């Protein structure tokens, strides 16, 4: 990892320790958000048979640390993943240990529901690395019945093993809906991203042969159902999908089984 990436990882752990000092205090300051959440989870992704036949993907487990903080004029979200935690970093992909980091910062613009949106997805392995930086705008809609939605769009700047430079645009949304069934607490959520106007150097050779994702556009995301049996525990299943994304042509998908401990 670069020095900046290490600082971002450190910032999450610093953020969690600062928040943990006083969870109930609602005084607003950069180190004291009005709301925060933090969890650690164990996850297992089970790719479909078709996906495993058409790509070199294999099922794997990962540990995730996830945090969110909210202030009057800003929101910050981040997760850190350790994939194949029991394996060796020096092994050959897809059997090797891998690292993922994704911070998202939204800063409110004046007295509106529009935000300056900055997100970065960072993936590191022995054979491949990628930084997908997005800078743009987001809009947050909150309701009184447990639903909030945040669409966004921004310019995509990529740095990776095979391509560096501007790589089109990324738009998408995140939503969450909390509901109850016979006094049991559930939530339905989704994150979805749509890439378009990619650089030809990223998906096509000079002779027109498709490489990697194979098209100038692609989508990816996950649709998730969560059960909250108690405050400390959340468990659920996610349908993970991608089309002309994650370095492969065509559609591929899998299921992620997760259990979280909420601090």
The 8 nearest C-alpha neighbors of each residue, nearest first, counted from 0:
[[1, 4, 5, 2, 123, 3, 98, 121],
 [0, 2, 4, 3, 5, 6, 7, 123],
 [1, 3, 5, 4, 6, 0, 7, 8],
 [4, 2, 6, 5, 1, 7, 0, 8],
 [5, 3, 7, 1, 6, 2, 0, 8],
 [4, 6, 8, 2, 7, 3, 9, 1],
 [5, 7, 9, 3, 4, 8, 10, 2],
 [8, 6, 10, 4, 9, 5, 3, 11],
 [9, 7, 5, 10, 6, 11, 4, 12],
 [8, 10, 6, 12, 7, 11, 5, 13],
 [11, 9, 13, 7, 8, 12, 14, 6],
 [12, 10, 14, 13, 9, 8, 15, 7],
 [11, 13, 15, 9, 14, 10, 16, 8],
 [14, 12, 10, 16, 11, 15, 9, 17],
 [13, 15, 11, 17, 12, 16, 10, 18],
 [16, 14, 12, 18, 13, 17, 19, 11],
 [15, 17, 19, 13, 18, 14, 12, 20],
 [18, 16, 14, 19, 15, 20, 13, 30],
 [19, 17, 15, 20, 16, 21, 14, 22],
 [18, 20, 16, 17, 21, 22, 15, 14],
 [21, 19, 18, 17, 22, 16, 15, 31],
 [22, 20, 19, 23, 24, 18, 17, 31],
 [21, 23, 24, 19, 18, 20, 35, 34],
 [24, 22, 21, 25, 33, 34, 26, 20],
 [23, 25, 21, 26, 22, 33, 31, 32],
 [24, 26, 33, 27, 23, 32, 31, 34],
 [27, 25, 24, 28, 31, 33, 32, 23],
 [28, 26, 31, 32, 25, 33, 70, 29],
 [27, 29, 31, 30, 32, 26, 70, 33],
 [30, 28, 31, 32, 27, 70, 73, 69],
 [31, 29, 28, 32, 17, 18, 14, 27],
 [30, 32, 28, 29, 27, 18, 33, 26],
 [33, 31, 70, 34, 69, 27, 68, 30],
 [32, 34, 25, 70, 69, 27, 31, 26],
 [35, 33, 69, 32, 68, 36, 70, 25],
 [34, 36, 68, 67, 69, 32, 37, 33],
 [37, 35, 67, 66, 68, 38, 34, 262],
 [36, 38, 66, 262, 65, 261, 67, 35],
 [39, 37, 261, 65, 260, 262, 64, 259],
 [38, 40, 64, 260, 259, 63, 65, 261],
 [39, 41, 259, 63, 258, 62, 260, 42],
 [40, 42, 62, 258, 257, 61, 63, 259],
 [43, 41, 257, 61, 60, 256, 62, 40],
 [42, 44, 60, 256, 255, 59, 61, 45],
 [45, 43, 255, 58, 254, 59, 46, 60],
 [44, 46, 58, 254, 253, 255, 47, 43],
 [47, 45, 253, 58, 252, 50, 44, 254],
 [46, 48, 253, 50, 49, 252, 51, 45],
 [47, 49, 51, 50, 52, 46, 53, 253],
 [48, 50, 52, 47, 51, 53, 251, 46],
 [49, 51, 251, 47, 53, 52, 48, 54],
 [50, 52, 48, 54, 56, 49, 53, 55],
 [51, 53, 49, 50, 54, 48, 55, 56],
 [54, 52, 50, 51, 49, 55, 251, 56],
 [55, 53, 51, 56, 52, 50, 247, 49],
 [54, 56, 51, 57, 53, 93, 52, 50],
 [57, 55, 54, 51, 93, 58, 50, 46],
 [58, 56, 59, 51, 55, 93, 46, 45],
 [57, 59, 45, 44, 46, 56, 60, 43],
 [60, 58, 44, 43, 83, 57, 61, 82],
 [61, 59, 43, 42, 83, 82, 44, 62],
 [60, 62, 82, 42, 81, 83, 41, 84],
 [61, 63, 41, 81, 80, 40, 42, 82],
 [62, 64, 80, 40, 39, 79, 65, 61],
 [63, 65, 39, 79, 78, 38, 40, 80],
 [66, 64, 78, 38, 37, 77, 63, 39],
 [65, 67, 37, 77, 36, 76, 78, 38],
 [66, 68, 76, 36, 35, 75, 37, 77],
 [69, 67, 35, 75, 34, 74, 32, 76],
 [70, 68, 74, 34, 32, 33, 73, 35],
 [69, 71, 32, 73, 72, 33, 74, 27],
 [72, 70, 73, 69, 33, 27, 107, 74],
 [73, 71, 107, 70, 106, 74, 108, 69],
 [72, 74, 106, 70, 105, 107, 71, 69],
 [75, 73, 69, 105, 68, 104, 70, 106],
 [74, 76, 104, 68, 67, 103, 105, 69],
 [77, 75, 67, 103, 66, 102, 68, 104],
 [76, 78, 102, 101, 66, 65, 103, 67],
 [77, 79, 65, 101, 64, 100, 66, 80],
 [78, 80, 100, 64, 63, 99, 65, 101],
 [81, 79, 63, 99, 62, 98, 82, 100],
 [80, 82, 98, 62, 61, 84, 97, 63],
 [83, 81, 61, 97, 84, 96, 80, 60],
 [82, 84, 96, 86, 60, 85, 61, 59],
 [85, 83, 82, 86, 81, 96, 61, 62],
 [86, 84, 83, 87, 96, 82, 95, 60],
 [87, 85, 96, 83, 84, 95, 88, 94],
 [86, 88, 96, 89, 95, 90, 85, 84],
 [89, 87, 96, 95, 90, 125, 86, 97],
 [88, 90, 87, 125, 95, 91, 96, 124],
 [89, 91, 95, 87, 88, 94, 92, 96],
 [90, 92, 95, 94, 93, 89, 126, 125],
 [93, 91, 94, 95, 90, 126, 125, 124],
 [92, 94, 95, 91, 57, 56, 55, 90],
 [95, 93, 92, 91, 90, 96, 86, 83],
 [96, 94, 90, 88, 92, 87, 86, 91],
 [95, 97, 88, 83, 86, 87, 82, 84],
 [98, 96, 124, 82, 123, 81, 95, 88],
 [99, 97, 81, 123, 122, 80, 82, 124],
 [100, 98, 122, 80, 121, 79, 123, 81],
 [99, 101, 79, 121, 78, 120, 80, 122],
 [100, 102, 120, 77, 78, 119, 121, 103],
 [103, 101, 77, 118, 76, 119, 78, 100],
 [104, 102, 118, 76, 75, 117, 77, 101],
 [103, 105, 75, 117, 74, 116, 118, 76],
 [106, 104, 116, 74, 115, 73, 114, 75],
 [107, 105, 73, 114, 115, 72, 108, 104],
 [108, 106, 114, 72, 73, 113, 109, 115],
 [109, 107, 114, 113, 111, 110, 106, 115],
 [108, 110, 111, 107, 113, 112, 72, 114],
 [111, 109, 108, 112, 107, 113, 72, 114],
 [112, 110, 113, 109, 108, 107, 114, 138],
 [111, 113, 138, 139, 114, 107, 110, 140],
 [114, 112, 138, 111, 108, 137, 107, 139],
 [115, 113, 107, 137, 106, 108, 105, 136],
 [114, 116, 136, 106, 105, 135, 137, 107],
 [115, 117, 105, 136, 135, 137, 114, 134],
 [118, 116, 134, 104, 133, 103, 105, 135],
 [119, 117, 103, 133, 102, 132, 104, 116],
 [118, 120, 132, 131, 101, 102, 133, 121],
 [119, 121, 101, 131, 130, 100, 132, 122],
 [120, 122, 130, 100, 99, 129, 101, 119],
 [121, 123, 99, 129, 128, 98, 100, 130],
 [124, 122, 128, 98, 97, 127, 99, 121],
 [125, 123, 97, 127, 126, 128, 98, 122],
 [124, 126, 127, 89, 88, 123, 91, 90],
 [127, 125, 124, 92, 128, 91, 123, 160],
 [128, 126, 124, 160, 125, 123, 129, 159],
 [127, 129, 123, 122, 159, 160, 124, 130],
 [128, 130, 159, 122, 121, 158, 131, 160],
 [129, 131, 121, 158, 120, 157, 159, 132],
 [132, 130, 157, 120, 119, 156, 129, 133],
 [131, 133, 119, 156, 155, 118, 130, 157],
 [134, 132, 155, 118, 154, 153, 117, 119],
 [135, 133, 117, 153, 154, 116, 132, 118],
 [153, 134, 136, 116, 152, 115, 154, 117],
 [135, 137, 116, 115, 151, 114, 152, 153],
 [138, 136, 151, 114, 116, 150, 113, 115],
 [137, 139, 113, 149, 112, 150, 114, 151],
 [140, 138, 149, 112, 148, 141, 137, 113],
 [139, 141, 148, 147, 149, 138, 142, 112],
 [142, 140, 147, 146, 139, 148, 143, 145],
 [143, 141, 146, 144, 147, 145, 140, 148],
 [142, 144, 145, 141, 146, 147, 140, 176],
 [145, 143, 142, 146, 177, 176, 178, 141],
 [144, 146, 177, 176, 143, 142, 147, 178],
 [147, 145, 176, 142, 175, 144, 141, 177],
 [146, 148, 141, 140, 174, 175, 142, 176],
 [149, 147, 174, 140, 139, 173, 150, 141],
 [148, 150, 139, 173, 172, 138, 174, 140],
 [151, 149, 172, 171, 137, 138, 173, 148],
 [152, 150, 137, 170, 171, 136, 172, 138],
 [153, 151, 170, 135, 136, 169, 171, 137],
 [135, 154, 152, 134, 133, 169, 168, 170],
 [153, 155, 168, 133, 134, 135, 167, 169],
 [156, 154, 133, 168, 166, 167, 132, 169],
 [157, 155, 165, 132, 166, 164, 131, 133],
 [158, 156, 131, 164, 163, 130, 165, 166],
 [157, 159, 163, 130, 129, 162, 164, 131],
 [160, 158, 129, 162, 128, 161, 163, 130],
 [159, 161, 128, 127, 162, 129, 158, 163],
 [160, 162, 159, 163, 201, 158, 127, 129],
 [163, 161, 159, 160, 158, 201, 164, 157],
 [164, 162, 158, 157, 159, 161, 165, 156],
 [165, 163, 157, 156, 166, 158, 162, 198],
 [164, 166, 156, 155, 167, 157, 163, 198],
 [165, 167, 197, 198, 155, 156, 157, 164],
 [168, 166, 197, 196, 155, 195, 165, 154],
 [167, 169, 154, 155, 195, 153, 194, 196],
 [170, 168, 194, 193, 153, 152, 155, 154],
 [171, 169, 152, 193, 151, 192, 153, 194],
 [172, 170, 192, 191, 151, 150, 193, 152],
 [171, 173, 150, 149, 191, 151, 190, 174],
 [174, 172, 190, 149, 189, 148, 150, 191],
 [173, 175, 148, 188, 189, 147, 149, 172],
 [174, 176, 188, 147, 146, 187, 177, 148],
 [175, 177, 146, 187, 145, 186, 188, 178],
 [178, 176, 186, 145, 185, 146, 187, 175],
 [179, 177, 185, 186, 184, 176, 145, 180],
 [180, 178, 184, 183, 182, 185, 181, 177],
 [179, 181, 183, 182, 184, 178, 185, 226],
 [182, 180, 183, 179, 184, 178, 185, 228],
 [183, 181, 180, 179, 184, 178, 185, 228],
 [184, 182, 180, 179, 181, 185, 228, 227],
 [183, 185, 179, 227, 226, 178, 182, 180],
 [186, 184, 226, 178, 225, 179, 227, 177],
 [185, 187, 177, 225, 176, 178, 224, 188],
 [186, 188, 224, 176, 175, 223, 225, 177],
 [189, 187, 175, 223, 174, 222, 176, 186],
 [190, 188, 222, 174, 221, 173, 223, 191],
 [189, 191, 173, 220, 221, 172, 174, 222],
 [190, 192, 220, 171, 172, 219, 189, 173],
 [193, 191, 171, 219, 218, 170, 220, 169],
 [192, 194, 218, 170, 169, 171, 217, 195],
 [195, 193, 169, 216, 217, 168, 218, 192],
 [194, 196, 216, 197, 168, 167, 215, 169],
 [197, 195, 167, 215, 216, 168, 198, 194],
 [198, 196, 167, 166, 215, 195, 199, 216],
 [197, 199, 166, 200, 201, 167, 196, 215],
 [200, 198, 201, 203, 202, 197, 215, 204],
 [199, 201, 198, 203, 202, 204, 162, 205],
 [200, 202, 199, 198, 162, 203, 197, 211],
 [201, 203, 213, 210, 199, 211, 212, 200],
 [204, 202, 209, 210, 199, 208, 207, 200],
 [205, 203, 208, 207, 206, 209, 200, 210],
 [204, 206, 207, 203, 208, 200, 199, 209],
 [207, 205, 204, 208, 203, 209, 210, 199],
 [208, 206, 204, 205, 203, 209, 210, 199],
 [207, 209, 204, 203, 206, 210, 205, 213],
 [210, 208, 203, 213, 202, 207, 204, 211],
 [211, 209, 202, 213, 203, 212, 208, 204],
 [210, 212, 246, 213, 247, 202, 248, 209],
 [211, 213, 243, 247, 246, 248, 244, 202],
 [212, 214, 209, 202, 210, 211, 248, 243],
 [215, 213, 216, 212, 202, 243, 217, 209],
 [214, 216, 197, 196, 195, 202, 199, 198],
 [217, 215, 195, 194, 214, 196, 197, 243],
 [218, 216, 243, 194, 244, 242, 193, 195],
 [219, 217, 193, 242, 241, 192, 194, 244],
 [220, 218, 241, 192, 240, 191, 242, 244],
 [219, 221, 191, 190, 240, 239, 192, 241],
 [220, 222, 239, 238, 189, 190, 240, 237],
 [223, 221, 189, 238, 237, 188, 239, 190],
 [222, 224, 237, 188, 187, 236, 189, 221],
 [223, 225, 187, 235, 236, 186, 237, 188],
 [226, 224, 235, 186, 185, 234, 187, 223],
 [225, 227, 185, 234, 233, 235, 228, 184],
 [226, 228, 233, 184, 229, 185, 232, 225],
 [229, 227, 226, 232, 233, 184, 183, 230],
 [230, 228, 232, 227, 231, 233, 184, 226],
 [229, 231, 232, 227, 261, 228, 233, 262],
 [230, 232, 261, 229, 260, 262, 233, 259],
 [233, 231, 260, 229, 259, 230, 261, 227],
 [234, 232, 227, 259, 226, 258, 260, 225],
 [235, 233, 258, 226, 257, 225, 259, 227],
 [236, 234, 225, 257, 224, 226, 256, 258],
 [235, 237, 256, 255, 224, 223, 257, 254],
 [236, 238, 223, 255, 222, 254, 239, 221],
 [237, 239, 254, 222, 221, 253, 223, 240],
 [240, 238, 221, 253, 252, 254, 237, 220],
 [241, 239, 252, 219, 220, 251, 221, 238],
 [242, 240, 219, 251, 218, 244, 250, 252],
 [241, 243, 250, 249, 244, 218, 217, 219],
 [244, 242, 248, 212, 217, 249, 247, 213],
 [243, 245, 212, 242, 246, 217, 241, 247],
 [246, 244, 247, 212, 243, 241, 211, 219],
 [245, 247, 211, 212, 244, 248, 243, 213],
 [248, 246, 212, 211, 243, 245, 244, 249],
 [249, 247, 243, 212, 213, 211, 250, 244],
 [250, 248, 243, 242, 247, 251, 212, 244],
 [249, 251, 242, 241, 243, 248, 252, 240],
 [252, 250, 50, 241, 240, 242, 249, 253],
 [253, 251, 240, 239, 46, 47, 241, 50],
 [252, 254, 46, 47, 239, 45, 238, 44],
 [255, 253, 238, 45, 44, 237, 239, 46],
 [254, 256, 44, 237, 43, 236, 45, 257],
 [255, 257, 236, 43, 42, 235, 44, 254],
 [258, 256, 42, 235, 234, 41, 236, 255],
 [257, 259, 234, 40, 41, 233, 235, 42],
 [260, 258, 40, 233, 39, 232, 234, 261],
 [259, 261, 232, 38, 39, 231, 40, 262],
 [262, 260, 38, 231, 232, 37, 259, 39],
 [261, 37, 38, 260, 231, 36, 39, 19]]
